[in-house]
Amino acid sequence: MGSAVDAEMGSRVSGPDNETLVEEVGVAVLNQPFFANGNVASAGGRLASRYLAIWTIARLDGIQSAQNGLH
């Protein structure tokens, strides 16, 4: 259901859930686990929380801090 809300808001979404519904309202469905545009990011799959955490660290404290968080 979240992807349908994202679609109504004009966001790009990824993942197989509700893919047909999202495409019907004219939103491109991306076949990738992570997408960010400006201050908005979306992730899916087993590593979604890690992708979003590292992206947040990079945005707030820089790439070097994000890289340190990976190790």
SEKE-616066 format. One record per residue (C-alpha): residue number from 1; residue in three letters; x, y, z. Coordinates in nm, 4 decimals, always signed. Layout:
// residues N
<node nr="NUM" rest="ALA" xx="X" yy="Y" zz="Z"/>
...
This chain:
// residues 71
<node nr="1" rest="MET" xx="+0.0000" yy="+0.0000" zz="+0.0000"/>
<node nr="2" rest="GLY" xx="+0.2903" yy="+0.2371" zz="+0.0682"/>
<node nr="3" rest="SER" xx="+0.3931" yy="+0.2282" zz="-0.2963"/>
<node nr="4" rest="ALA" xx="+0.0438" yy="+0.3356" zz="-0.3996"/>
<node nr="5" rest="VAL" xx="+0.0651" yy="+0.6351" zz="-0.1653"/>
<node nr="6" rest="ASP" xx="+0.4106" yy="+0.7176" zz="-0.3000"/>
<node nr="7" rest="ALA" xx="+0.2720" yy="+0.6969" zz="-0.6519"/>
<node nr="8" rest="GLU" xx="-0.0091" yy="+0.9368" zz="-0.5718"/>
<node nr="9" rest="MET" xx="+0.2492" yy="+1.1788" zz="-0.4330"/>
<node nr="10" rest="GLY" xx="+0.4535" yy="+1.1544" zz="-0.7513"/>
<node nr="11" rest="SER" xx="+0.7467" yy="+0.9584" zz="-0.6080"/>
<node nr="12" rest="ARG" xx="+0.9396" yy="+0.6856" zz="-0.7833"/>
<node nr="13" rest="VAL" xx="+0.9125" yy="+0.3515" zz="-0.6095"/>
<node nr="14" rest="SER" xx="+1.0836" yy="+0.0157" zz="-0.6349"/>
<node nr="15" rest="GLY" xx="+0.9817" yy="-0.3424" zz="-0.5693"/>
<node nr="16" rest="PRO" xx="+0.7270" yy="-0.5914" zz="-0.6963"/>
<node nr="17" rest="ASP" xx="+0.4470" yy="-0.5037" zz="-0.4507"/>
<node nr="18" rest="ASN" xx="+0.1622" yy="-0.3202" zz="-0.6194"/>
<node nr="19" rest="GLU" xx="+0.3794" yy="-0.2707" zz="-0.9271"/>
<node nr="20" rest="THR" xx="+0.0838" yy="-0.2838" zz="-1.1663"/>
<node nr="21" rest="LEU" xx="-0.1176" yy="-0.0394" zz="-0.9562"/>
<node nr="22" rest="VAL" xx="+0.1695" yy="+0.2052" zz="-0.9437"/>
<node nr="23" rest="GLU" xx="+0.2350" yy="+0.1826" zz="-1.3176"/>
<node nr="24" rest="GLU" xx="-0.1349" yy="+0.2428" zz="-1.3866"/>
<node nr="25" rest="VAL" xx="-0.1130" yy="+0.5870" zz="-1.2274"/>
<node nr="26" rest="GLY" xx="+0.1862" yy="+0.6687" zz="-1.4478"/>
<node nr="27" rest="VAL" xx="+0.4810" yy="+0.6268" zz="-1.2103"/>
<node nr="28" rest="ALA" xx="+0.7990" yy="+0.4559" zz="-1.3262"/>
<node nr="29" rest="VAL" xx="+0.8858" yy="+0.1487" zz="-1.1197"/>
<node nr="30" rest="LEU" xx="+1.2573" yy="+0.1120" zz="-1.0630"/>
<node nr="31" rest="ASN" xx="+1.4185" yy="-0.2305" zz="-1.0478"/>
<node nr="32" rest="GLN" xx="+1.6782" yy="-0.1398" zz="-0.7871"/>
<node nr="33" rest="PRO" xx="+1.7033" yy="-0.1750" zz="-0.4087"/>
<node nr="34" rest="PHE" xx="+1.7754" yy="+0.1925" zz="-0.3293"/>
<node nr="35" rest="PHE" xx="+1.6790" yy="+0.5272" zz="-0.4776"/>
<node nr="36" rest="ALA" xx="+1.7433" yy="+0.8787" zz="-0.3501"/>
<node nr="37" rest="ASN" xx="+1.6546" yy="+1.2165" zz="-0.4912"/>
<node nr="38" rest="GLY" xx="+1.7453" yy="+1.5180" zz="-0.2815"/>
<node nr="39" rest="ASN" xx="+1.6208" yy="+1.4712" zz="+0.0732"/>
<node nr="40" rest="VAL" xx="+1.3959" yy="+1.1750" zz="-0.0103"/>
<node nr="41" rest="ALA" xx="+1.5113" yy="+0.8132" zz="-0.0219"/>
<node nr="42" rest="SER" xx="+1.3372" yy="+0.4800" zz="-0.0636"/>
<node nr="43" rest="ALA" xx="+1.4753" yy="+0.1301" zz="-0.0160"/>
<node nr="44" rest="GLY" xx="+1.3467" yy="-0.2234" zz="-0.0255"/>
<node nr="45" rest="GLY" xx="+1.4648" yy="-0.5733" zz="+0.0459"/>
<node nr="46" rest="ARG" xx="+1.6660" yy="-0.7305" zz="+0.3253"/>
<node nr="47" rest="LEU" xx="+1.9181" yy="-0.4474" zz="+0.3362"/>
<node nr="48" rest="ALA" xx="+1.6711" yy="-0.1582" zz="+0.3195"/>
<node nr="49" rest="SER" xx="+1.7357" yy="-0.0357" zz="+0.6729"/>
<node nr="50" rest="ARG" xx="+2.1118" yy="-0.0477" zz="+0.6158"/>
<node nr="51" rest="TYR" xx="+2.0863" yy="+0.1444" zz="+0.2870"/>
<node nr="52" rest="LEU" xx="+1.8745" yy="+0.4126" zz="+0.4508"/>
<node nr="53" rest="ALA" xx="+2.0962" yy="+0.4352" zz="+0.7593"/>
<node nr="54" rest="ILE" xx="+2.4157" yy="+0.4750" zz="+0.5557"/>
<node nr="55" rest="TRP" xx="+2.2479" yy="+0.7284" zz="+0.3249"/>
<node nr="56" rest="THR" xx="+2.1302" yy="+0.9275" zz="+0.6281"/>
<node nr="57" rest="ILE" xx="+2.4781" yy="+0.9249" zz="+0.7840"/>
<node nr="58" rest="ALA" xx="+2.6290" yy="+1.0373" zz="+0.4527"/>
<node nr="59" rest="ARG" xx="+2.3791" yy="+1.3224" zz="+0.4226"/>
<node nr="60" rest="LEU" xx="+2.4256" yy="+1.4405" zz="+0.7805"/>
<node nr="61" rest="ASP" xx="+2.7930" yy="+1.3765" zz="+0.8499"/>
<node nr="62" rest="GLY" xx="+2.9640" yy="+1.3093" zz="+0.5161"/>
<node nr="63" rest="ILE" xx="+3.0756" yy="+1.0221" zz="+0.2991"/>
<node nr="64" rest="GLN" xx="+3.3732" yy="+0.9345" zz="+0.5199"/>
<node nr="65" rest="SER" xx="+3.1455" yy="+0.8757" zz="+0.8203"/>
<node nr="66" rest="ALA" xx="+2.9170" yy="+0.6606" zz="+0.6069"/>
<node nr="67" rest="GLN" xx="+3.2116" yy="+0.4550" zz="+0.4849"/>
<node nr="68" rest="ASN" xx="+3.3277" yy="+0.4087" zz="+0.8437"/>
<node nr="69" rest="GLY" xx="+2.9789" yy="+0.2861" zz="+0.9310"/>
<node nr="70" rest="LEU" xx="+3.0058" yy="+0.0101" zz="+0.6730"/>
<node nr="71" rest="HIS" xx="+3.3077" yy="-0.1504" zz="+0.8396"/>
